[in-house]
Amino acid sequence: MRNNAASSRWAKKGERPARIANCSGARGDPGYQMLRQATLGDVDFITGDYLAEMNLAEHAEAMAAGQHPGYDPYAWDGIEQSIDAISAKRIKVIINGGALNPRGLAIRTQELVNSRGYDLKVAYVAGDNLLDEVRDSLAKTGTLPAHLDSNNPDIQTQAHTNDLLDTKGKPIVSANTYLGARAIVKGLEAGADIIICGRVADASPVIGAAWYWHGWKETDYDALAGALIAGHLIECSAYVTGSNFSGFTEYDTDIFVDLAFGIVEVDVGGSCVVTKHEGTKGLVNVDVVKCQFLYELQGDVYLNSDVKAYTQNISIEAVGKNRVRVSGVTGGPPPPTTKLAIFYRGGFESQLLLNATGYGTDKKWELFEKQMRFGLAKGGYADKFHFLEFQVLGTPAVNPSSQFKSTTYCRVFAQAGDEETVMALPLTMGEFAMQHFSGFHLSLDRRTAMPRPYLAFYPALYRQHSLKETVNILGPSSPSSSGSGEETTIVTSSSIPAGHPPAFEPLEARKNYNTVSPLDLSTLGPTTRMRLGDIALARSGDKGANINFGIFVRSAGQWDWFRSFMSRERMRELLGEDDDGYFIERVEFPQLLAVHFVIYGILGRGVSSSTKLDCLGKGFADYVRDKVVEVPVSVLGGVKL
């Protein structure tokens, strides 16, 4: 049943900002988050991003084995819990939870709608799944599509990046291109109430919602760019309401328990206000929004299939309690290519997790590594590993008050092309187990030691003009082929091509610079040693093989020192032992008092096959913030210590 307020919502479309709520930022966000966004306040749209880069590949493996429906079960959970509220309030829903099977989730949703007797139109977006095309092309040509970072000659990709050329030994399991919002808009214009997408870009559902609400033209680049940034801000669940917030230590931790998810109110020009439902947990302030803006960027130009956003002049300001306005973004035509995520079977991997306690720890781990490398060489395996790393984590406390505080662990991480080589690792440990160092111990759960197949990532470029993107509107049910007259089959009533952007601009080299006219730091007077995190907040994350890292101060009086101090050379110094000659990119956001870096290649081939324990790069920011640096006393006025 529709209420009057719900009916008037769409009659007044475009007369006020579009209120768009996020219900998911990753696989695992429960269905009740969609229900909360639908019922705890008024919203026009609910959007959700259920797909991290590797989710599609994992779905593909499970789907091929008949163990997965191809769409995200949490997305279905949200729809099932929320359908009554969606119908009553006439909220439009746009999610990418369709994953590899958006049609399947759309049909199941339409069946639910029909069973409740609701007047809701369901659609799904297709055209992102290019698995057959990529497999055929590789088989015929023996060449790979251009790598995502191929435009930068300074970037060296990791060894084994091109292993998928071995199509028999390293078969491709998924290949999905990142779609924009064009099909979403056409679906909304055709009357769709719920649109199920596969691999659209993270922000595309928000762009599509705002584009449709305000009736923008496809060349309204400034507005589209603003919506792109609005989508970027809310697409990560609670990241814009207090999750993953480096400044959380300054607040009562109770406000970060059971966080609300974010909402954006996007105006006709593309600027937005970030907020959340009243009476919910969490925090929406300038610091939180800055942290989320700086997350997973690649410089100061943000690319999407519909628009590129120029963000160097972005402004973020408080306009009320839990209300932050974001403006100053401008736009231009999109690039002629979009991202194509290709996953393939990379081989096998294993992790041994071992413990040492207290006295002589460094010598203990030295002995253990020598024993293992000797045994592997004796068995003829030493040169067969792609990667074999002995990673010692932690430092024993001085004069420890418990054994836990005196314990470190070693993570032995191995990858190889075949299972036998990886299995040699736990077998060798067993061979030398009773020759161990003093106090050796480990958990009795040794599942991580057993070889398991892993998926590797190849990020590529794909020409937008080659896309065959459609939105497909589901129609009335028709009798099923069983002829019983009782069962029905959902059919597609229309398939609408999304078309292509009217104009493109070639990709340019990303900006990369140290600050203009840096201060002579020696002229700033006496310094004091302090942790960088005592004066700056930050956020970091992964983009394929790369870590992005944004860091900012909170006082304008500190900016000139900070921009001069945080150079590319300083970033390399702060990397410490983790620096392996990586290419480092740097830009500034003066209005945010922020410096942003991209460290290329530090995650290897990306999250699914990275040797890093922090394979998503999320802990990197607080590692850097924990570094002790020299800070001029003259800039410390008012700093919260």
C-alpha positions as CSV (number, residue, x, y, z in Angstrom):
1,M,0.0,0.0,0.0
2,R,1.3,3.4,-0.9
3,N,1.0,6.4,1.5
4,N,0.5,10.0,0.3
5,A,4.0,11.1,1.2
6,A,5.5,8.3,-0.8
7,S,3.3,9.1,-3.8
8,S,4.3,12.7,-3.7
9,R,8.0,11.9,-3.6
10,W,8.3,11.2,-7.3
11,A,5.8,13.9,-8.3
12,K,8.2,16.4,-6.9
13,K,11.4,14.8,-8.3
14,G,14.2,17.2,-8.8
15,E,12.7,20.0,-6.7
16,R,15.1,19.3,-3.8
17,P,18.3,17.4,-3.3
18,A,18.1,13.6,-3.8
19,R,18.4,11.8,-0.5
20,I,20.5,8.6,-1.2
21,A,21.3,6.0,1.5
22,N,23.9,3.3,1.4
23,C,23.2,-0.1,2.7
24,S,26.4,-2.0,2.0
25,G,30.1,-1.6,1.2
26,A,31.2,-5.2,1.1
27,R,30.1,-8.7,1.1
28,G,28.9,-9.5,4.6
29,D,27.0,-6.4,5.4
30,P,23.8,-7.9,6.7
31,G,20.3,-7.4,5.2
32,Y,19.0,-5.4,8.2
33,Q,21.2,-2.5,7.1
34,M,19.0,-2.0,4.0
35,L,15.9,-2.2,6.3
36,R,17.4,0.4,8.7
37,Q,18.0,2.8,5.8
38,A,14.5,2.3,4.6
39,T,12.7,2.7,7.9
40,L,14.7,4.9,10.3
41,G,14.1,8.1,8.2
42,D,13.1,9.3,4.8
43,V,15.2,8.5,1.8
44,D,14.5,8.5,-2.0
45,F,17.1,5.8,-3.0
46,I,19.0,3.0,-1.3
47,T,22.2,2.0,-3.0
48,G,24.6,-0.8,-2.1
49,D,28.1,-2.0,-3.1
50,Y,28.6,-5.7,-2.3
51,L,31.6,-6.3,-4.5
52,A,35.2,-6.0,-3.5
53,E,37.6,-6.7,-6.4
54,M,38.0,-10.3,-5.6
55,N,34.4,-11.2,-4.8
56,L,33.4,-11.9,-8.4
57,A,36.2,-14.4,-8.8
58,E,35.3,-16.2,-5.6
59,H,31.7,-16.3,-6.8
60,A,32.8,-17.7,-10.1
61,E,34.7,-20.6,-8.6
62,A,31.8,-21.5,-6.3
63,M,29.2,-21.0,-9.0
64,A,31.1,-23.2,-11.4
65,A,31.2,-25.9,-8.6
66,G,27.4,-25.6,-8.2
67,Q,27.9,-24.2,-4.7
68,H,26.8,-20.6,-5.2
69,P,23.9,-18.9,-7.0
70,G,26.3,-16.3,-8.5
71,Y,24.7,-13.3,-6.7
72,D,25.4,-12.1,-3.3
73,P,23.2,-13.7,-0.6
74,Y,23.5,-10.7,1.6
75,A,21.9,-8.6,-1.1
76,W,19.0,-11.0,-1.3
77,D,18.7,-10.9,2.5
78,G,18.4,-7.1,2.4
79,I,15.7,-7.2,-0.3
80,E,13.7,-9.9,1.5
81,Q,13.8,-8.0,4.8
82,S,13.1,-4.6,3.2
83,I,10.6,-5.2,0.4
84,D,7.5,-4.2,2.5
85,A,9.1,-0.8,3.4
86,I,10.4,-0.3,-0.2
87,S,6.9,-0.8,-1.6
88,A,5.2,1.3,1.1
89,K,7.6,4.2,0.8
90,R,8.2,3.9,-2.9
91,I,12.0,3.9,-2.4
92,K,14.0,3.0,-5.4
93,V,16.8,0.5,-4.9
94,I,20.0,0.2,-6.9
95,I,22.6,-2.4,-5.9
96,N,25.4,-4.4,-7.5
97,G,24.7,-7.5,-5.4
98,G,23.8,-9.3,-8.6
99,A,27.5,-10.1,-9.0
100,L,27.9,-12.8,-11.7
101,N,24.1,-13.5,-11.9
102,P,22.2,-10.2,-11.7
103,R,19.4,-11.8,-13.8
104,G,19.0,-14.5,-11.2
105,L,18.7,-12.1,-8.3
106,A,16.3,-9.9,-10.3
107,I,14.0,-12.8,-11.1
108,R,14.0,-13.9,-7.4
109,T,13.2,-10.4,-6.4
110,Q,10.4,-10.1,-8.9
111,E,9.0,-13.4,-7.6
112,L,9.0,-11.9,-4.1
113,V,7.3,-8.8,-5.3
114,N,4.6,-10.8,-7.1
115,S,4.1,-13.0,-4.0
116,R,3.3,-9.9,-1.9
117,G,1.1,-8.4,-4.6
118,Y,3.2,-5.3,-4.9
119,D,3.3,-3.0,-7.9
120,L,7.1,-2.8,-8.3
121,K,9.1,-3.1,-11.5
122,V,12.4,-5.0,-11.3
123,A,15.3,-4.7,-13.8
124,Y,18.9,-5.9,-14.1
125,V,22.0,-4.5,-15.8
126,A,24.1,-6.8,-18.1
127,G,27.2,-6.3,-20.1
128,D,30.0,-6.4,-17.5
129,N,30.8,-10.1,-17.8
130,L,33.4,-10.5,-20.5
131,L,34.8,-13.9,-19.5
132,D,34.2,-15.6,-22.8
133,E,35.5,-12.6,-24.8
134,V,38.7,-12.4,-22.8
135,R,39.3,-16.1,-23.0
136,D,38.7,-16.2,-26.7
137,S,40.9,-13.2,-27.3
138,L,43.8,-14.6,-25.3
139,A,43.5,-18.0,-27.0
140,K,43.5,-16.5,-30.5
141,T,46.1,-13.7,-30.1
142,G,48.3,-14.9,-27.2
143,T,48.5,-11.3,-25.9
144,L,47.0,-9.6,-22.9
145,P,44.9,-6.5,-22.9
146,A,46.9,-3.4,-21.7
147,H,47.6,-3.3,-18.0
148,L,45.8,-0.7,-16.0
149,D,49.1,1.1,-15.2
150,S,50.6,0.7,-18.7
151,N,50.4,4.4,-19.4
152,N,53.1,5.1,-16.7
153,P,56.5,3.9,-17.8
154,D,57.9,4.5,-14.3
155,I,55.8,1.7,-12.9
156,Q,57.3,-1.8,-12.9
157,T,54.7,-4.6,-12.4
158,Q,55.5,-7.5,-10.2
159,A,57.0,-10.8,-11.3
160,H,54.4,-13.3,-12.4
161,T,52.0,-10.4,-13.4
162,N,51.6,-12.0,-16.9
163,D,51.3,-15.6,-15.7
164,L,47.8,-15.8,-17.1
165,L,49.3,-16.1,-20.6
166,D,49.6,-19.8,-19.6
167,T,45.9,-20.4,-20.3
168,K,46.1,-24.1,-19.4
169,G,48.1,-23.8,-16.2
170,K,46.6,-20.5,-15.1
171,P,43.0,-20.5,-16.4
172,I,41.0,-17.3,-16.2
173,V,37.9,-17.6,-13.9
174,S,36.4,-14.2,-14.2
175,A,36.7,-11.0,-16.3
176,N,34.4,-8.1,-15.5
177,T,34.5,-4.6,-16.7
178,Y,33.5,-1.7,-14.5
179,L,30.3,-0.1,-15.8
180,G,29.0,3.4,-15.2
181,A,25.5,4.7,-14.5
182,R,24.1,4.9,-18.0
183,A,22.1,1.7,-17.9
184,I,20.9,2.5,-14.4
185,V,19.5,5.8,-15.6
186,K,17.7,4.3,-18.5
187,G,16.2,1.6,-16.3
188,L,14.9,4.3,-13.9
189,E,13.5,6.3,-16.8
190,A,11.7,3.1,-18.0
191,G,10.0,2.9,-14.6
192,A,12.2,0.4,-12.7
193,D,11.9,0.5,-8.9
194,I,14.6,-2.1,-8.1
195,I,17.7,-2.4,-10.3
196,I,20.1,-5.3,-9.8
197,C,23.6,-4.7,-11.2
198,G,26.7,-6.8,-11.6
199,R,30.1,-5.1,-11.7
200,V,29.2,-1.5,-11.9
201,A,31.8,0.9,-10.4
202,D,31.4,1.5,-6.7
203,A,29.9,5.0,-7.1
204,S,27.7,4.3,-10.2
205,P,24.5,3.5,-8.3
206,V,24.7,6.9,-6.6
207,I,25.5,8.7,-9.8
208,G,22.6,7.0,-11.5
209,A,20.2,7.9,-8.7
210,A,21.2,11.6,-8.7
211,W,21.3,11.8,-12.5
212,Y,17.8,10.5,-12.8
213,W,16.4,12.6,-9.9
214,H,17.7,15.9,-11.3
215,G,17.3,15.0,-15.0
216,W,20.9,15.9,-15.9
217,K,22.2,15.7,-19.4
218,E,25.1,13.3,-20.0
219,T,27.3,16.3,-20.6
220,D,26.5,17.9,-17.2
221,Y,30.0,16.9,-16.2
222,D,30.3,19.1,-13.1
223,A,27.1,17.7,-11.6
224,L,28.0,14.2,-12.6
225,A,31.5,14.6,-11.0
226,G,29.9,15.8,-7.8
227,A,27.7,12.8,-7.7
228,L,30.7,10.6,-8.4
229,I,32.4,11.9,-5.2
230,A,29.1,11.6,-3.3
231,G,29.0,8.0,-4.2
232,H,32.7,7.5,-3.3
233,L,31.9,8.9,0.1
234,I,29.1,6.6,1.1
235,E,29.8,3.4,-0.8
236,C,31.9,1.9,2.0
237,S,29.3,1.1,4.6
238,A,30.1,3.0,7.8
239,Y,33.4,4.4,6.6
240,V,31.8,7.9,6.4
241,T,30.1,7.6,9.8
242,G,33.0,6.6,12.0
243,S,34.3,3.2,10.9
244,N,38.0,2.9,10.0
245,F,38.5,6.4,11.5
246,S,42.0,7.1,12.7
247,G,40.8,9.8,15.1
248,F,38.4,7.5,17.0
249,T,40.7,7.6,20.0
250,E,39.6,11.1,20.8
251,Y,36.0,10.0,21.4
252,D,34.0,7.7,23.7
253,T,34.2,4.3,22.0
254,D,30.5,3.6,22.7
255,I,29.5,5.9,19.8
256,F,31.4,3.6,17.4
257,V,29.4,0.4,18.4
258,D,26.7,-0.5,15.9
259,L,27.3,2.3,13.5
260,A,24.7,3.8,11.1
261,F,25.6,3.8,7.4
262,G,25.9,7.0,5.4
263,I,23.5,9.1,3.5
264,V,24.1,11.9,0.9
265,E,21.8,14.6,-0.1
266,V,22.9,15.5,-3.7
267,D,21.8,18.9,-5.0
268,V,21.1,19.9,-8.6
269,G,24.7,21.1,-9.1
270,G,26.2,17.9,-7.7
271,S,27.4,19.2,-4.4
272,C,26.2,17.1,-1.4
273,V,25.6,17.0,2.3
274,V,26.9,13.8,4.0
275,T,24.7,12.8,7.0
276,K,23.0,9.8,8.6
277,H,19.6,9.0,10.2
278,E,18.9,10.9,13.4
279,G,19.2,9.0,16.6
280,T,21.7,6.5,15.3
281,K,25.2,5.7,16.4
282,G,28.3,7.1,14.7
283,L,29.9,10.4,13.8
284,V,29.7,12.5,10.7
285,N,32.1,15.4,10.9
286,V,34.8,17.1,8.8
287,D,37.6,14.8,9.9
288,V,35.6,11.6,9.2
289,V,34.5,12.8,5.8
290,K,38.1,13.9,4.9
291,C,39.4,10.5,5.8
292,Q,36.8,8.8,3.6
293,F,37.4,11.2,0.7
294,L,41.2,10.4,0.8
295,Y,40.4,6.6,0.8
296,E,41.2,4.6,-2.3
297,L,42.0,7.6,-4.5
298,Q,44.5,7.5,-7.3
299,G,45.6,11.1,-7.3
300,D,43.4,14.2,-7.7
301,V,41.5,13.1,-10.8
302,Y,38.8,10.4,-10.1
303,L,37.9,8.3,-13.1
304,N,34.5,6.8,-13.9
305,S,33.0,5.4,-17.1
306,D,30.6,8.5,-17.3
307,V,32.8,11.3,-16.1
308,K,36.1,12.3,-14.6
309,A,36.1,14.3,-11.4
310,Y,38.7,17.0,-10.7
311,T,39.0,17.2,-7.0
312,Q,42.0,19.4,-6.3
313,N,39.7,22.2,-5.2
314,I,37.3,20.1,-3.1
315,S,35.9,21.8,0.0
316,I,34.6,19.9,3.0
317,E,32.8,21.9,5.8
318,A,30.5,21.3,8.7
319,V,26.9,22.7,8.2
320,G,25.3,21.2,11.3
321,K,25.4,18.3,13.7
322,N,26.3,15.2,11.7
323,R,26.0,17.2,8.5
324,V,29.0,17.9,6.3
325,R,28.9,19.7,2.9
326,V,31.1,18.7,0.1
327,S,31.6,21.0,-2.9
328,G,34.1,22.4,-5.3
329,V,34.4,19.3,-7.5
330,T,34.3,19.9,-11.3
331,G,34.1,17.4,-14.1
332,G,35.0,16.5,-17.7
333,P,34.4,13.8,-20.3
334,P,35.4,10.3,-19.2
335,P,38.4,8.4,-20.6
336,P,37.9,6.1,-23.6
337,T,38.7,3.1,-21.5
338,T,37.3,1.6,-18.4
339,K,38.8,-0.9,-15.9
340,L,38.6,-4.6,-16.7
341,A,39.2,-6.9,-13.7
342,I,40.6,-10.3,-14.7
343,F,41.2,-13.1,-12.2
344,Y,42.9,-16.4,-12.8
345,R,44.1,-19.4,-10.9
346,G,47.6,-18.3,-9.8
347,G,48.7,-21.5,-8.1
348,F,48.9,-22.6,-4.5
349,E,49.8,-21.0,-1.2
350,S,50.4,-21.9,2.4
351,Q,51.0,-20.1,5.7
352,L,52.8,-21.4,8.7
353,L,52.1,-19.5,11.9
354,L,54.7,-20.2,14.7
355,N,55.5,-18.6,18.0
356,A,58.6,-17.8,20.0
357,T,58.7,-16.3,23.5
358,G,61.1,-13.9,25.2
359,Y,64.8,-14.3,25.5
360,G,66.8,-14.6,22.3
361,T,63.8,-14.2,20.0
362,D,65.8,-12.7,17.1
363,K,68.3,-15.6,17.2
364,K,65.4,-18.1,17.4
365,W,63.8,-16.9,14.2
366,E,67.2,-16.9,12.5
367,L,67.8,-20.5,13.4
368,F,64.3,-21.5,12.3
369,E,64.7,-19.9,8.9
370,K,68.1,-21.6,8.3
371,Q,66.6,-25.0,9.2
372,M,63.6,-24.5,6.8
373,R,65.7,-23.3,3.9
374,F,68.2,-26.1,4.4
375,G,65.4,-28.7,4.4
376,L,63.7,-27.2,1.3
377,A,67.0,-27.1,-0.6
378,K,67.7,-30.7,0.4
379,G,64.4,-31.8,-1.0
380,G,65.0,-29.9,-4.3
381,Y,62.2,-27.3,-3.6
382,A,64.1,-24.1,-2.7
383,D,64.1,-22.6,-6.2
384,K,60.5,-23.6,-7.1
385,F,58.7,-21.1,-4.9
386,H,57.3,-17.9,-6.5
387,F,57.5,-16.4,-3.0
388,L,58.8,-17.6,0.3
389,E,58.9,-15.0,3.1
390,F,59.6,-15.4,6.8
391,Q,57.7,-12.5,8.3
392,V,58.3,-11.9,12.0
393,L,55.6,-9.9,13.7
394,G,55.9,-8.1,17.0
395,T,58.6,-7.4,19.5
396,P,58.8,-9.0,23.0
397,A,58.0,-6.5,25.8
398,V,60.9,-5.6,28.1
399,N,60.5,-7.3,31.5
400,P,57.1,-8.7,30.4
401,S,54.2,-9.0,32.8
402,S,52.7,-12.1,31.0
403,Q,53.9,-14.7,28.5
404,F,51.5,-13.2,25.9
405,K,53.4,-9.9,26.1
406,S,56.7,-11.7,25.6
407,T,55.5,-13.7,22.5
408,T,56.0,-12.9,18.8
409,Y,55.0,-15.0,15.8
410,C,56.5,-15.8,12.5
411,R,54.3,-16.0,9.4
412,V,56.0,-18.1,6.8
413,F,54.1,-17.3,3.6
414,A,54.7,-19.4,0.4
415,Q,53.3,-19.4,-3.1
416,A,54.2,-21.7,-6.0
417,G,52.7,-22.9,-9.2
418,D,52.1,-26.4,-8.0
419,E,50.7,-28.0,-4.9
420,E,53.6,-30.4,-4.3
421,T,56.1,-27.5,-3.8
422,V,53.8,-25.7,-1.3
423,M,53.2,-28.9,0.6
424,A,56.9,-29.3,1.0
425,L,56.8,-26.4,3.5
426,P,54.7,-28.1,6.3
427,L,56.5,-31.4,5.6
428,T,59.9,-29.8,6.1
429,M,58.7,-28.2,9.3
430,G,57.6,-31.6,10.5
431,E,61.0,-33.1,9.5
432,F,62.8,-30.6,11.7
433,A,60.1,-30.2,14.3
434,M,62.1,-31.9,17.1
435,Q,65.2,-29.8,16.3
436,H,63.5,-26.6,17.2
437,F,64.8,-23.6,19.1
438,S,64.2,-23.2,22.8
439,G,60.5,-22.6,23.6
440,F,59.1,-23.2,20.1
441,H,55.3,-23.5,20.1
442,L,52.3,-23.0,17.8
443,S,48.6,-23.5,17.7
444,L,47.3,-27.0,17.2
445,D,45.0,-25.7,14.4
446,R,47.3,-26.0,11.4
447,R,44.7,-25.5,8.6
448,T,46.6,-22.5,7.1
449,A,49.6,-24.7,6.6
450,M,47.8,-26.9,4.1
451,P,48.2,-25.8,0.4
452,R,45.2,-24.0,-1.0
453,P,44.6,-22.7,-4.5
454,Y,44.7,-18.9,-4.8
455,L,43.4,-16.4,-7.3
456,A,45.6,-13.8,-8.9
457,F,44.5,-10.4,-10.3
458,Y,45.3,-8.7,-13.6
459,P,43.8,-5.2,-13.9
460,A,43.4,-4.2,-17.6
461,L,42.0,-1.5,-19.7
462,Y,38.9,-2.0,-22.0
463,R,37.6,0.3,-24.7
464,Q,34.3,1.8,-23.8
465,H,33.0,1.8,-27.3
466,S,33.2,-2.0,-27.2
467,L,30.8,-2.3,-24.3
468,K,27.4,-3.9,-24.9
469,E,25.7,-2.7,-21.8
470,T,21.9,-3.1,-21.3
471,V,19.3,-2.7,-18.7
472,N,16.6,-5.4,-18.8
473,I,13.1,-4.8,-17.5
474,L,11.3,-7.9,-16.2
475,G,7.8,-8.2,-17.4
476,P,4.6,-10.0,-16.4
477,S,4.9,-13.7,-15.6
478,S,4.0,-16.2,-18.2
479,P,3.0,-19.9,-17.8
480,S,6.0,-22.2,-17.3
481,S,6.9,-24.9,-19.7
482,S,5.5,-27.5,-17.3
483,G,2.0,-26.7,-18.5
484,S,0.5,-27.1,-15.1
485,G,-1.0,-23.7,-15.1
486,E,0.2,-23.2,-11.5
487,E,3.8,-22.3,-12.0
488,T,4.9,-19.2,-13.8
489,T,8.2,-18.0,-15.3
490,I,9.5,-14.4,-15.1
491,V,10.4,-13.0,-18.5
492,T,12.2,-10.0,-19.8
493,S,9.7,-7.5,-21.4
494,S,12.4,-5.2,-22.8
495,S,16.1,-4.9,-23.1
496,I,17.4,-1.3,-23.4
497,P,20.9,-0.5,-24.7
498,A,22.8,1.8,-22.5
499,G,24.8,3.4,-25.3
500,H,28.1,5.1,-24.9
501,P,29.2,8.5,-23.6
502,P,29.0,11.3,-26.2
503,A,32.6,12.3,-25.8
504,F,35.9,11.0,-24.4
505,E,39.1,12.6,-23.3
506,P,42.4,10.6,-23.5
507,L,44.0,9.6,-20.2
508,E,46.7,11.9,-19.2
509,A,49.7,11.2,-16.9
510,R,48.7,11.5,-13.3
511,K,50.0,14.6,-11.5
512,N,53.0,13.8,-9.3
513,Y,54.8,16.6,-7.5
514,N,56.5,17.8,-4.4
515,T,55.2,21.0,-2.9
516,V,55.8,24.3,-4.7
517,S,58.2,26.7,-2.8
518,P,58.8,24.4,0.2
519,L,59.8,26.0,3.5
520,D,63.4,25.6,4.7
521,L,62.5,23.5,7.7
522,S,65.6,24.5,9.6
523,T,64.2,28.1,9.8
524,L,61.2,27.0,11.8
525,G,63.0,26.9,15.2
526,P,63.5,24.2,17.7
527,T,61.7,20.9,17.2
528,T,60.3,18.2,19.4
529,R,60.0,14.5,18.7
530,M,56.5,13.1,18.5
531,R,54.5,10.5,16.7
532,L,53.2,11.8,13.3
533,G,49.7,10.6,14.4
534,D,49.7,13.1,17.2
535,I,49.4,15.9,14.7
536,A,47.8,14.2,11.6
537,L,44.9,11.9,10.7
538,A,45.1,9.5,7.8
539,R,43.5,6.7,5.9
540,S,44.9,4.1,3.5
541,G,43.6,1.4,1.3
542,D,44.2,-0.8,-1.7
543,K,43.8,-0.3,-5.4
544,G,44.9,-3.4,-7.1
545,A,48.7,-3.7,-6.5
546,N,48.9,-0.3,-5.0
547,I,48.4,1.4,-1.6
548,N,46.9,4.8,-1.5
549,F,47.6,6.9,1.6
550,G,46.1,10.3,2.4
551,I,47.2,12.3,5.5
552,F,46.2,15.7,6.8
553,V,46.7,18.2,9.6
554,R,43.8,20.0,11.2
555,S,45.3,23.5,11.7
556,A,45.9,26.0,8.8
557,G,49.0,27.2,10.7
558,Q,50.6,23.7,10.3
559,W,50.0,23.4,6.6
560,D,53.1,25.1,5.2
561,W,55.3,23.0,7.4
562,F,53.3,19.8,6.7
563,R,53.3,20.2,2.9
564,S,57.0,20.9,3.0
565,F,57.8,18.0,5.3
566,M,55.6,15.3,3.6
567,S,57.6,15.1,0.4
568,R,58.0,12.0,-1.8
569,E,61.5,11.5,-0.3
570,R,60.0,11.7,3.2
571,M,57.4,9.1,2.3
572,R,60.1,6.8,1.1
573,E,61.9,7.3,4.4
574,L,58.8,6.6,6.4
575,L,58.3,3.3,4.5
576,G,61.5,2.1,6.3
577,E,62.3,-1.5,5.7
578,D,59.2,-1.9,3.6
579,D,60.6,0.2,0.8
580,D,61.6,-1.9,-2.2
581,G,62.1,1.0,-4.6
582,Y,58.4,1.4,-5.3
583,F,57.3,4.3,-7.5
584,I,55.7,6.9,-5.3
585,E,53.1,9.5,-6.6
586,R,52.2,12.6,-4.6
587,V,49.5,15.3,-4.9
588,E,48.1,17.9,-2.5
589,F,44.6,19.0,-1.5
590,P,45.3,22.5,0.0
591,Q,41.8,23.2,1.1
592,L,41.8,19.9,3.1
593,L,45.4,20.5,4.4
594,A,46.1,17.1,3.0
595,V,48.8,15.3,1.1
596,H,48.0,12.1,-0.8
597,F,50.4,9.4,-2.0
598,V,50.1,6.2,-4.1
599,I,52.8,3.6,-3.5
600,Y,52.7,1.5,-6.7
601,G,53.3,-2.3,-6.5
602,I,53.6,-2.6,-2.7
603,L,50.8,-5.2,-2.6
604,G,52.3,-7.4,-5.3
605,R,49.5,-8.4,-7.7
606,G,46.7,-7.3,-5.4
607,V,44.7,-8.4,-2.4
608,S,43.9,-12.0,-3.5
609,S,47.5,-13.0,-4.0
610,S,49.5,-10.4,-2.0
611,T,52.1,-11.7,0.4
612,K,51.3,-8.9,2.8
613,L,49.4,-9.7,6.0
614,D,47.7,-6.3,5.5
615,C,46.7,-7.3,2.0
616,L,44.1,-4.5,1.8
617,G,46.5,-1.8,2.9
618,K,44.2,-0.5,5.6
619,G,46.8,-0.7,8.4
620,F,49.4,1.3,6.5
621,A,48.1,4.7,7.5
622,D,48.5,3.9,11.2
623,Y,51.9,2.4,10.7
624,V,53.0,5.7,9.2
625,R,51.2,7.7,11.9
626,D,53.1,5.8,14.5
627,K,56.5,7.0,13.2
628,V,58.4,9.4,15.4
629,V,59.3,12.6,13.6
630,E,60.7,16.0,14.4
631,V,58.0,18.7,14.5
632,P,58.7,22.4,15.0
633,V,57.4,23.6,18.4
634,S,56.2,26.7,16.6
635,V,53.5,24.9,14.7
636,L,52.1,23.0,17.7
637,G,49.8,25.6,19.2
638,G,46.4,24.0,19.9
639,V,47.4,20.5,18.9
640,K,45.5,17.7,20.7
641,L,48.1,15.5,22.2
